[in-house]
Amino acid sequence: MITYLELKNFKCFDNLEIDLAPITLITGINGMGKSSVIQSLLMLRQSFDERYLQTEDKILLNGQLTKLVSGEDLRYVLADTLLTTINLEFSDSLEATWNIKAEGSKELLSCEQSDKKSVYDENLFKDNFQYICAERLGPRMSYDKTLISKHKGRLGTGNTELTASFLYKCLSENKKLPVSNLKYPGLKSDLIYDNTNAWLSHIGYEGASVSANEITQNKIELRYSFARGKFSGKDFSPVNVGFGFSYVLPVILSVLSAEPGSLILVENPEAHLHPAAQSKIGKLLALAAQNDIQIVVETHSDHFLNGIRVGVRKKTIEPTKVLIHYFNSELVDDVDRLFKETIKILPDGKIDEWPRNFFDEWDNNLMQLI
């Protein structure tokens, strides 16, 4: 598990030090570098996937997981050196450093690594790694059937294009939950497919379920059905139900299929979900983090945050397993300096210190209305 990340001369950061917990929330003002934190990890991962790290001591900027343009774009604009540095520390006391020569228009950069073997056994580089980006694949009438094994068990390259294939594989092979504590309360089945539908019903819409069917050799069809209301017994194409179902399905699948010790990076898990659903997906991710699955989340949702807080209060997750990093900026000597405040959740679910502009707009608007 990653416990610490340091970035030097990386994009908008001259120097950033950030602790990581079993579940880490990254939030704050737009344009303050939240995505850059996740991109630093994605850059390492895609360089590993293409074997540039292991065989050539090189960093791949533009790959399947992220695109960082060029060395010049990667390097902090006010840097007085060509070196960009990433330093990681892990829970087993291992530390690894990558010194990257970020120069010119190059998109394949030379890199000096402090550790070239042991670090590849850490969760960032394991097959069960998952990344779910903010721009996920929306509803489709059908989805390409792809061999999951070719993508190391992932739901895709970030936009979750393999979700339908992944769900179909879970169904056809009767795959079981790797973490039994993620079984939906009261459900007897320990199959990923059954539990996906139970959590989907709980989070999205009571009685909702999804099926995955092979319609041709190369195509998978998803169909959504609802167990109550006037449409009970009918099923519908994803294009005829809300975007929220297509956006939350890969988040649920990534959690339920995760092995202990794995790493999931998620951007905006709350996208297209109503407030209650945002809170419930927060509680599910908190439960996963309590059970040895590391999750790094970029979010703008106070409802998602509050779901985590309720999870702490109800002892779903220990407060020490949650960290919140709030990113903002201030003007120092005519330079806009980014800063980070680390926020902790207390055992009763309260926030230890509430910074200005940290999910306080509801109160700000209310003061203008009363």
C-alpha positions as CSV (number, residue, x, y, z in Angstrom):
1,M,0.0,0.0,0.0
2,I,1.3,3.5,-0.9
3,T,1.7,5.6,2.2
4,Y,3.5,8.7,0.9
5,L,3.9,10.5,-2.4
6,E,6.3,13.4,-3.1
7,L,6.4,15.3,-6.4
8,K,9.1,17.8,-7.3
9,N,8.8,20.0,-10.4
10,F,5.9,18.0,-11.5
11,K,3.3,20.0,-13.6
12,C,1.9,22.7,-11.3
13,F,3.9,21.6,-8.2
14,D,7.3,22.8,-7.3
15,N,7.2,20.5,-4.4
16,L,4.2,18.5,-3.0
17,E,4.3,16.0,-0.1
18,I,1.1,14.0,0.5
19,D,0.3,11.1,2.8
20,L,-2.0,8.3,1.5
21,A,-4.3,6.2,3.5
22,P,-6.4,3.1,2.7
23,I,-8.9,5.7,1.3
24,T,-7.7,9.1,0.4
25,L,-10.0,11.9,-0.8
26,I,-8.5,14.6,-3.0
27,T,-10.6,17.6,-3.4
28,G,-10.4,21.4,-3.8
29,I,-10.7,24.3,-6.2
30,N,-10.5,23.6,-9.9
31,G,-7.1,23.8,-11.5
32,M,-5.2,23.3,-8.3
33,G,-3.4,20.0,-9.3
34,K,-5.8,17.3,-8.0
35,S,-5.7,15.4,-11.2
36,S,-1.9,15.8,-11.4
37,V,-1.6,13.7,-8.2
38,I,-3.4,10.8,-9.9
39,Q,-1.6,11.4,-13.2
40,S,1.8,10.9,-11.5
41,L,0.8,7.4,-10.6
42,L,-0.8,6.7,-14.0
43,M,2.4,7.8,-15.7
44,L,4.4,5.3,-13.8
45,R,1.9,2.6,-14.3
46,Q,1.6,3.0,-18.1
47,S,5.4,3.1,-18.4
48,F,5.5,-0.2,-16.5
49,D,2.7,-1.7,-18.7
50,E,4.7,-0.9,-21.9
51,R,7.9,-2.2,-20.1
52,Y,9.8,1.1,-20.6
53,L,10.5,1.2,-16.9
54,Q,11.8,-2.3,-16.6
55,T,13.9,-2.5,-19.8
56,E,14.9,1.0,-20.9
57,D,14.7,3.2,-17.8
58,K,12.3,5.5,-19.6
59,I,9.0,7.2,-18.8
60,L,6.1,7.1,-21.3
61,L,4.2,10.4,-21.1
62,N,1.4,9.6,-23.7
63,G,-0.1,6.2,-23.2
64,Q,-3.4,4.4,-22.6
65,L,-3.9,5.7,-19.1
66,T,-2.8,9.4,-19.3
67,K,-1.4,11.9,-21.8
68,L,1.0,14.5,-20.4
69,V,2.1,15.9,-23.8
70,S,5.9,16.5,-23.5
71,G,8.8,16.9,-21.1
72,E,8.3,20.7,-21.2
73,D,4.7,20.3,-20.2
74,L,5.5,17.8,-17.5
75,R,8.1,20.1,-15.8
76,Y,7.0,22.8,-13.4
77,V,7.1,26.0,-15.3
78,L,9.4,27.9,-12.8
79,A,11.8,25.0,-12.3
80,D,15.5,25.8,-12.4
81,T,16.4,22.2,-13.3
82,L,15.3,19.7,-16.0
83,L,14.6,17.0,-13.3
84,T,11.1,16.0,-12.3
85,T,11.1,13.7,-9.3
86,I,8.5,11.2,-8.0
87,N,9.1,9.6,-4.7
88,L,6.9,6.9,-3.2
89,E,6.9,5.1,0.2
90,F,5.0,1.9,0.9
91,S,3.6,0.3,4.0
92,D,6.3,-2.4,3.9
93,S,8.9,0.4,4.4
94,L,10.0,0.2,0.8
95,E,10.9,3.6,-0.8
96,A,11.4,4.2,-4.5
97,T,12.4,7.3,-6.5
98,W,12.2,8.2,-10.1
99,N,14.3,11.1,-11.4
100,I,13.0,12.1,-14.8
101,K,14.8,14.2,-17.3
102,A,11.8,16.3,-18.5
103,E,13.1,18.2,-21.5
104,G,11.8,19.7,-24.7
105,S,9.1,18.1,-26.9
106,K,10.1,14.5,-26.0
107,E,7.3,12.2,-24.8
108,L,9.6,9.3,-23.9
109,L,11.9,10.6,-21.2
110,S,15.0,9.2,-19.6
111,C,14.7,8.2,-16.0
112,E,16.9,7.1,-13.1
113,Q,15.3,4.7,-10.7
114,S,16.4,3.9,-7.2
115,D,14.6,0.5,-7.1
116,K,14.0,-1.6,-10.2
117,K,12.7,-4.9,-8.7
118,S,11.1,-4.8,-5.3
119,V,8.8,-1.8,-6.2
120,Y,7.2,-3.8,-9.0
121,D,5.6,-6.1,-6.3
122,E,3.7,-3.1,-4.9
123,N,0.0,-2.5,-5.6
124,L,0.6,0.3,-8.2
125,F,2.1,-2.3,-10.5
126,K,0.0,-5.4,-9.8
127,D,-2.6,-6.9,-12.3
128,N,-5.6,-6.0,-10.1
129,F,-4.9,-2.3,-10.4
130,Q,-7.9,-0.3,-11.6
131,Y,-8.3,3.2,-12.9
132,I,-11.7,4.8,-13.5
133,C,-11.5,8.3,-15.0
134,A,-14.0,11.1,-15.0
135,E,-14.9,10.6,-18.6
136,R,-16.3,7.1,-18.5
137,L,-18.0,5.3,-21.4
138,G,-21.7,6.3,-21.4
139,P,-24.7,4.2,-22.4
140,R,-24.4,2.1,-25.6
141,M,-26.8,-0.2,-27.4
142,S,-24.0,-2.8,-27.4
143,Y,-20.4,-3.1,-26.3
144,D,-17.3,-4.7,-27.9
145,K,-16.5,-8.1,-26.4
146,T,-12.8,-8.0,-25.4
147,L,-10.7,-10.5,-23.6
148,I,-10.1,-9.1,-20.2
149,S,-6.9,-11.1,-19.8
150,K,-5.3,-9.0,-22.5
151,H,-5.9,-5.9,-20.3
152,K,-4.6,-7.5,-17.1
153,G,-8.1,-7.8,-15.6
154,R,-8.8,-4.1,-15.8
155,L,-12.1,-2.5,-16.8
156,G,-10.3,-0.6,-19.6
157,T,-7.9,2.2,-20.0
158,G,-9.7,4.6,-17.7
159,N,-12.9,5.2,-19.5
160,T,-14.2,1.7,-18.4
161,E,-14.9,0.5,-22.0
162,L,-14.5,-3.1,-20.8
163,T,-17.2,-3.0,-18.2
164,A,-19.7,-5.1,-20.2
165,S,-17.1,-7.7,-21.0
166,F,-16.0,-7.7,-17.4
167,L,-19.5,-8.2,-16.1
168,Y,-20.2,-11.0,-18.7
169,K,-17.0,-12.8,-17.6
170,C,-18.1,-12.6,-13.9
171,L,-21.5,-14.1,-14.8
172,S,-20.3,-16.8,-17.2
173,E,-17.5,-18.0,-15.0
174,N,-19.4,-17.6,-11.6
175,K,-16.6,-15.5,-10.2
176,K,-16.8,-15.0,-6.4
177,L,-16.0,-12.0,-4.3
178,P,-12.3,-11.9,-3.4
179,V,-13.3,-10.0,-0.2
180,S,-16.2,-11.7,1.6
181,N,-16.9,-8.7,3.7
182,L,-18.1,-6.8,0.6
183,K,-21.1,-9.1,0.3
184,Y,-24.3,-7.1,0.3
185,P,-25.9,-7.4,3.7
186,G,-28.5,-10.3,3.8
187,L,-27.5,-11.7,0.4
188,K,-26.7,-15.4,0.5
189,S,-24.8,-15.4,-2.8
190,D,-21.0,-14.7,-2.8
191,L,-20.9,-14.2,-6.6
192,I,-19.6,-10.9,-8.0
193,Y,-22.5,-10.7,-10.4
194,D,-25.2,-11.1,-7.8
195,N,-23.6,-8.7,-5.4
196,T,-23.1,-6.1,-8.2
197,N,-26.9,-6.1,-8.7
198,A,-27.6,-6.0,-5.0
199,W,-25.3,-3.0,-4.6
200,L,-26.7,-1.4,-7.8
201,S,-30.2,-1.6,-6.4
202,H,-29.1,-0.2,-3.1
203,I,-27.1,2.7,-4.6
204,G,-29.0,3.6,-7.8
205,Y,-32.6,2.6,-7.6
206,E,-34.4,0.0,-5.5
207,G,-35.1,-3.1,-7.5
208,A,-32.7,-2.2,-10.3
209,S,-30.5,-4.9,-11.9
210,V,-28.4,-5.3,-15.0
211,S,-27.8,-8.4,-17.1
212,A,-25.0,-9.1,-19.6
213,N,-25.7,-11.1,-22.7
214,E,-23.5,-12.2,-25.6
215,I,-25.5,-11.2,-28.7
216,T,-22.8,-12.0,-31.3
217,Q,-19.3,-13.4,-31.1
218,N,-17.9,-9.9,-30.7
219,K,-20.7,-8.0,-28.9
220,I,-22.1,-7.8,-25.4
221,E,-25.5,-6.3,-24.6
222,L,-26.4,-4.9,-21.2
223,R,-30.1,-4.7,-20.2
224,Y,-31.4,-3.0,-17.1
225,S,-34.6,-4.1,-15.4
226,F,-36.6,-2.9,-12.4
227,A,-38.4,-5.1,-9.9
228,R,-41.0,-2.5,-8.9
229,G,-43.2,0.1,-10.3
230,K,-45.1,0.2,-13.6
231,F,-42.2,-1.1,-15.6
232,S,-41.7,-4.2,-13.4
233,G,-40.7,-7.2,-15.5
234,K,-39.5,-5.1,-18.4
235,D,-35.9,-4.6,-19.4
236,F,-34.3,-1.7,-21.2
237,S,-31.2,-0.8,-23.1
238,P,-28.7,1.5,-21.3
239,V,-29.5,4.2,-23.7
240,N,-33.0,4.3,-22.3
241,V,-32.1,4.6,-18.6
242,G,-30.2,7.3,-16.8
243,F,-26.5,8.0,-17.2
244,G,-26.0,7.3,-13.5
245,F,-26.3,3.5,-14.0
246,S,-23.6,3.4,-16.7
247,Y,-21.3,5.6,-14.6
248,V,-21.7,3.8,-11.2
249,L,-21.6,0.2,-12.6
250,P,-17.8,0.2,-13.2
251,V,-17.2,1.7,-9.7
252,I,-19.2,-1.0,-8.1
253,L,-17.5,-3.7,-10.2
254,S,-14.0,-2.4,-9.5
255,V,-14.6,-2.6,-5.8
256,L,-16.3,-6.0,-5.7
257,S,-13.7,-7.7,-7.9
258,A,-10.7,-6.2,-6.1
259,E,-8.2,-8.5,-4.4
260,P,-6.9,-7.6,-0.9
261,G,-4.0,-5.2,-1.2
262,S,-5.0,-3.9,-4.6
263,L,-5.2,-0.2,-5.7
264,I,-8.1,1.6,-7.3
265,L,-7.9,5.2,-8.6
266,V,-11.3,6.8,-9.1
267,E,-12.2,10.2,-10.5
268,N,-15.6,11.6,-9.6
269,P,-17.4,8.5,-8.4
270,E,-20.4,10.7,-7.8
271,A,-20.8,11.6,-11.5
272,H,-24.5,11.5,-12.7
273,L,-25.7,10.2,-9.3
274,H,-28.3,11.9,-7.1
275,P,-27.2,13.0,-3.6
276,A,-28.4,9.9,-1.7
277,A,-26.6,7.6,-4.2
278,Q,-23.4,9.7,-3.9
279,S,-23.5,9.1,-0.2
280,K,-24.1,5.4,-0.6
281,I,-21.2,4.9,-3.0
282,G,-19.0,6.7,-0.5
283,K,-20.0,4.1,2.2
284,L,-19.2,1.2,-0.2
285,L,-15.8,2.6,-0.9
286,A,-15.2,3.1,2.8
287,L,-16.1,-0.6,3.4
288,A,-13.7,-1.7,0.7
289,A,-10.9,0.5,2.3
290,Q,-11.5,-1.1,5.7
291,N,-10.9,-4.5,4.1
292,D,-7.4,-3.8,2.7
293,I,-8.3,-2.3,-0.7
294,Q,-6.5,1.0,-1.2
295,I,-8.6,3.7,-2.9
296,V,-7.6,7.2,-4.1
297,V,-10.5,9.4,-5.0
298,E,-10.8,12.7,-6.7
299,T,-14.1,14.2,-5.8
300,H,-16.2,17.4,-5.7
301,S,-19.1,15.9,-3.8
302,D,-19.9,16.8,-0.2
303,H,-22.5,14.0,-0.3
304,F,-19.7,11.4,-1.1
305,L,-17.6,12.9,1.7
306,N,-20.5,12.6,4.1
307,G,-21.0,9.0,3.2
308,I,-17.4,8.4,4.3
309,R,-18.1,10.3,7.5
310,V,-21.2,8.3,8.3
311,G,-19.1,5.2,7.6
312,V,-16.6,6.3,10.2
313,R,-19.3,7.1,12.8
314,K,-21.0,3.7,12.3
315,K,-17.6,2.0,12.5
316,T,-17.7,0.7,8.9
317,I,-14.2,2.1,8.7
318,E,-11.6,3.3,11.2
319,P,-11.0,7.0,11.2
320,T,-7.2,6.5,10.9
321,K,-7.8,4.8,7.5
322,V,-9.2,8.0,6.0
323,L,-7.4,11.1,4.8
324,I,-8.7,14.2,3.0
325,H,-6.4,16.5,1.1
326,Y,-7.9,19.9,0.2
327,F,-6.1,21.9,-2.6
328,N,-6.3,25.7,-2.9
329,S,-3.9,28.5,-3.7
330,E,-2.8,31.9,-2.4
331,L,-0.8,34.8,-3.9
332,V,2.7,35.0,-2.4
333,D,5.2,37.6,-3.8
334,D,3.0,37.9,-7.0
335,V,3.2,34.1,-7.5
336,D,0.1,32.0,-7.2
337,R,1.3,29.3,-4.8
338,L,-0.7,26.1,-4.5
339,F,-1.2,24.7,-1.0
340,K,-2.7,21.6,0.5
341,E,-4.5,21.2,3.8
342,T,-4.8,17.7,5.3
343,I,-8.1,17.1,7.0
344,K,-9.0,14.2,9.2
345,I,-12.3,12.7,10.2
346,L,-12.8,12.2,14.0
347,P,-14.3,9.0,15.4
348,D,-17.8,10.6,15.7
349,G,-17.7,11.5,12.0
350,K,-17.0,15.2,12.5
351,I,-14.2,17.1,10.6
352,D,-11.2,18.0,12.8
353,E,-10.8,21.4,11.0
354,W,-13.0,23.0,8.4
355,P,-11.0,25.2,5.9
356,R,-12.5,28.1,4.1
357,N,-14.2,27.1,0.8
358,F,-14.1,23.4,1.8
359,F,-17.7,22.2,0.9
360,D,-19.2,25.3,2.6
361,E,-21.1,26.7,-0.4
362,W,-24.4,25.3,0.9
363,D,-24.0,27.4,4.1
364,N,-22.9,30.4,2.1
365,N,-26.0,30.3,-0.1
366,L,-28.3,29.6,2.8
367,M,-27.0,32.8,4.5
368,Q,-28.1,34.8,1.5
369,L,-31.5,33.2,1.5
370,I,-32.5,33.7,5.1
